[in-house]
Amino acid sequence: MASPLLATAIIVASCFGPLAKCETQNIMRQRCATSVDIDAEMSVAEATADGPGPLNLKKALRSMPLDKADAALELIEKLTRNVVRRPAEPKFRLIKLSNPKISESLTEVPGAVNSLRGMGWVDGAADGEPTLELPIAVRLAFQVEVVKIIEAKDYYKKERENEKRGQKRAKLAAKDPEKRALKNQFEQDRQKQIADQAAKGPARASKARKLNDAPNIMRASDLGIGVSTGG
């Protein structure tokens, strides 16, 4: 059913000739453009939503092990870009999961295959081997899928940096008890040295007193030896 605006434009066109006809065409073009924009917005919203759905692409791309994510994302990005550049090429819409490189970087990496499923790839089989196939009706776009892959790469980069910082903090924390033990040992040695010096001080003083309190010693002069008697 035509909208009231469109119906009015048609009536005006029939009444006022070519000028109104041009205006009618302008209204119809604006209506079509608006419809395309709304469809595009809905497509992006559906692709980026965190709500319910078969698989959420953003979450799937960020669910892979940290040590395997880079290689998986590189391959996923390459496969995705191939489809974006040449969407009608059949070979780019088929992934053989048994391929050694695919198996190492995707099939055996938790979350990698689910990321592809989140883009619209579906499970299939060819020559008795498992595959992923991208239906011809599914269109991948740079501004949606490729951008999300790039964002996932940045996410893992930050995660690795956080992990390194955490490891550094843990290493420093492990060293702290050792530092405290060394400091305590140093303090104990210092106190012992002070105590030893304090103990030696009274001993030296006592020895000096004993020497002073000793009986008088007979000297040669007391016996007249070496003493001049004069004339």
C-alpha positions as CSV (number, residue, x, y, z in Angstrom):
1,M,0.0,0.0,0.0
2,A,1.4,3.4,-1.0
3,S,2.1,5.9,1.8
4,P,-0.1,9.0,2.1
5,L,2.9,11.1,1.0
6,L,3.5,9.0,-2.1
7,A,-0.3,9.0,-2.9
8,T,-0.4,12.8,-2.6
9,A,2.6,13.1,-4.9
10,I,0.9,11.0,-7.6
11,I,-2.3,13.0,-7.4
12,V,-0.4,16.2,-7.7
13,A,1.5,14.8,-10.7
14,S,-1.7,13.9,-12.5
15,C,-3.1,17.4,-11.9
16,F,-0.1,19.7,-12.6
17,G,1.8,18.0,-15.3
18,P,5.6,17.6,-15.9
19,L,6.7,19.9,-13.0
20,A,4.8,17.9,-10.5
21,K,6.0,14.7,-12.1
22,C,9.6,15.7,-11.5
23,E,8.7,16.4,-7.8
24,T,7.1,13.0,-7.6
25,Q,10.3,11.3,-8.9
26,N,12.3,13.2,-6.3
27,I,10.1,12.0,-3.5
28,M,10.3,8.4,-4.7
29,R,14.1,8.6,-4.9
30,Q,14.3,10.0,-1.4
31,R,12.1,7.2,-0.2
32,C,14.3,4.5,-1.8
33,A,17.4,6.1,-0.3
34,T,15.9,6.2,3.1
35,S,14.9,2.6,2.8
36,V,18.4,1.6,1.9
37,D,19.9,3.5,4.8
38,I,17.5,1.8,7.2
39,D,18.4,-1.6,5.9
40,A,22.1,-0.9,6.1
41,E,21.7,0.3,9.7
42,M,19.7,-2.8,10.6
43,S,22.4,-5.1,9.0
44,V,25.2,-3.5,11.1
45,A,23.0,-3.5,14.2
46,E,22.3,-7.2,13.8
47,A,26.0,-8.0,13.2
48,T,27.2,-6.0,16.2
49,A,24.5,-6.7,18.8
50,D,25.4,-8.4,22.0
51,G,21.8,-9.8,22.4
52,P,20.6,-13.3,21.8
53,G,21.5,-15.0,18.5
54,P,23.2,-18.2,17.2
55,L,26.6,-16.8,17.9
56,N,28.0,-13.4,18.8
57,L,30.9,-12.5,16.5
58,K,32.6,-10.1,18.9
59,K,32.5,-12.6,21.8
60,A,33.6,-15.5,19.6
61,L,36.6,-13.5,18.2
62,R,37.7,-12.7,21.8
63,S,37.3,-16.2,23.2
64,M,40.4,-17.8,21.8
65,P,43.5,-18.7,23.8
66,L,45.9,-15.8,24.2
67,D,48.9,-17.7,22.8
68,K,47.1,-18.9,19.7
69,A,44.8,-15.9,18.9
70,D,47.2,-14.0,16.6
71,A,47.8,-16.8,14.1
72,A,44.1,-17.7,14.1
73,L,43.0,-14.0,13.6
74,E,45.5,-13.6,10.8
75,L,44.1,-16.5,8.9
76,I,40.5,-15.5,9.6
77,E,41.2,-12.0,8.3
78,K,42.7,-13.4,5.1
79,L,39.7,-15.7,4.5
80,T,37.3,-12.9,5.2
81,R,39.1,-10.3,3.0
82,N,39.1,-12.8,0.1
83,V,35.3,-13.1,0.3
84,V,34.9,-9.3,0.6
85,R,37.0,-8.7,-2.5
86,R,35.6,-11.5,-4.6
87,P,32.2,-12.5,-3.1
88,A,31.1,-14.6,-6.1
89,E,34.3,-16.7,-6.2
90,P,33.2,-20.3,-5.1
91,K,36.7,-21.3,-3.8
92,F,36.7,-18.4,-1.3
93,R,33.4,-19.6,0.1
94,L,34.7,-23.0,1.1
95,I,37.1,-23.9,3.9
96,K,38.4,-27.5,4.2
97,L,38.9,-28.0,7.9
98,S,41.2,-30.9,7.4
99,N,43.8,-28.8,5.6
100,P,46.9,-28.9,7.7
101,K,47.3,-25.1,8.0
102,I,43.6,-24.6,8.6
103,S,43.6,-27.4,11.2
104,E,46.6,-26.0,13.1
105,S,45.4,-22.4,13.1
106,L,41.6,-22.8,13.3
107,T,40.2,-26.3,13.8
108,E,42.4,-27.0,16.8
109,V,42.0,-23.5,18.3
110,P,39.1,-23.1,20.7
111,G,36.8,-20.3,19.5
112,A,38.3,-20.0,16.0
113,V,35.8,-22.0,14.1
114,N,32.9,-20.5,16.1
115,S,34.2,-17.1,15.0
116,L,33.7,-18.1,11.4
117,R,30.2,-19.5,12.2
118,G,29.4,-16.2,13.7
119,M,30.1,-14.6,10.3
120,G,27.6,-16.9,8.6
121,W,29.8,-19.9,7.7
122,V,27.9,-23.2,8.1
123,D,29.2,-26.8,8.5
124,G,29.4,-29.0,5.5
125,A,31.3,-31.8,3.9
126,A,33.3,-32.4,0.8
127,D,34.9,-35.7,-0.3
128,G,34.1,-37.1,3.1
129,E,36.0,-34.3,4.9
130,P,34.4,-31.6,7.2
131,T,34.2,-28.1,5.7
132,L,32.8,-24.7,6.4
133,E,30.7,-23.1,3.6
134,L,29.5,-19.6,3.2
135,P,26.1,-19.5,1.6
136,I,25.9,-17.2,-1.4
137,A,23.2,-15.2,0.3
138,V,25.6,-14.2,3.1
139,R,27.6,-11.1,2.3
140,L,30.6,-10.1,4.3
141,A,31.6,-6.5,4.6
142,F,34.9,-4.7,5.5
143,Q,33.2,-2.3,7.9
144,V,31.6,-5.1,9.9
145,E,33.5,-8.4,9.9
146,V,37.0,-7.2,9.0
147,V,36.8,-4.3,11.4
148,K,35.7,-6.6,14.2
149,I,38.7,-8.8,13.5
150,I,41.1,-5.8,13.7
151,E,39.4,-4.8,17.0
152,A,40.0,-8.3,18.3
153,K,43.7,-8.1,17.4
154,D,43.9,-4.9,19.5
155,Y,42.0,-6.6,22.3
156,Y,44.5,-9.5,22.4
157,K,47.5,-7.1,22.2
158,K,46.2,-5.3,25.4
159,E,45.6,-8.7,27.1
160,R,49.2,-9.7,26.4
161,E,50.4,-6.4,27.9
162,N,48.3,-7.0,30.9
163,E,49.6,-10.5,31.3
164,K,53.2,-9.3,31.2
165,R,52.5,-6.6,33.8
166,G,50.8,-9.3,36.0
167,Q,53.8,-11.6,35.6
168,K,56.2,-8.7,36.5
169,R,54.2,-7.9,39.6
170,A,54.1,-11.6,40.6
171,K,57.9,-11.8,40.1
172,L,58.5,-8.7,42.3
173,A,56.1,-10.1,44.9
174,A,58.1,-13.3,45.0
175,K,61.3,-11.4,45.5
176,D,60.0,-9.4,48.4
177,P,60.3,-12.2,51.0
178,E,63.8,-12.8,49.9
179,K,64.6,-9.1,50.3
180,R,63.0,-9.1,53.8
181,A,65.0,-12.2,54.8
182,L,68.3,-10.6,53.7
183,K,67.5,-7.4,55.5
184,N,66.6,-9.3,58.7
185,Q,69.8,-11.3,58.5
186,F,71.8,-8.1,58.0
187,E,70.2,-6.5,61.0
188,Q,70.8,-9.6,63.1
189,D,74.5,-9.6,62.1
190,R,74.7,-5.9,63.0
191,Q,73.2,-6.4,66.4
192,K,75.5,-9.3,67.1
193,Q,78.5,-7.2,66.1
194,I,77.4,-4.4,68.5
195,A,76.8,-7.0,71.3
196,D,80.3,-8.5,70.7
197,Q,81.9,-5.1,70.8
198,A,80.1,-4.2,74.0
199,A,81.2,-7.5,75.6
200,K,84.8,-6.9,74.7
201,G,84.8,-3.4,76.2
202,P,84.3,-4.4,79.8
203,A,86.8,-7.2,79.4
204,R,89.5,-4.7,78.3
205,A,88.6,-2.4,81.2
206,S,88.8,-5.3,83.7
207,K,92.2,-6.3,82.5
208,A,93.5,-2.8,82.9
209,R,92.2,-2.7,86.5
210,K,94.0,-5.9,87.3
211,L,97.3,-4.5,86.0
212,N,96.9,-1.4,88.2
213,D,95.9,-3.5,91.3
214,A,98.9,-5.9,91.0
215,P,101.6,-5.9,93.8
216,N,104.6,-3.6,93.3
217,I,107.2,-5.0,91.1
218,M,110.9,-4.9,92.2
219,R,112.9,-2.7,90.0
220,A,116.7,-2.5,89.4
221,S,116.7,1.0,90.9
222,D,115.2,-0.3,94.1
223,L,118.4,-2.5,94.5
224,G,120.7,0.3,93.8
225,I,121.7,-1.1,90.4
226,G,122.5,1.5,87.9
227,V,122.1,4.3,90.4
228,S,125.0,6.7,90.7
229,T,126.4,7.2,94.3
230,G,128.4,10.3,93.5
231,G,132.2,11.0,94.2
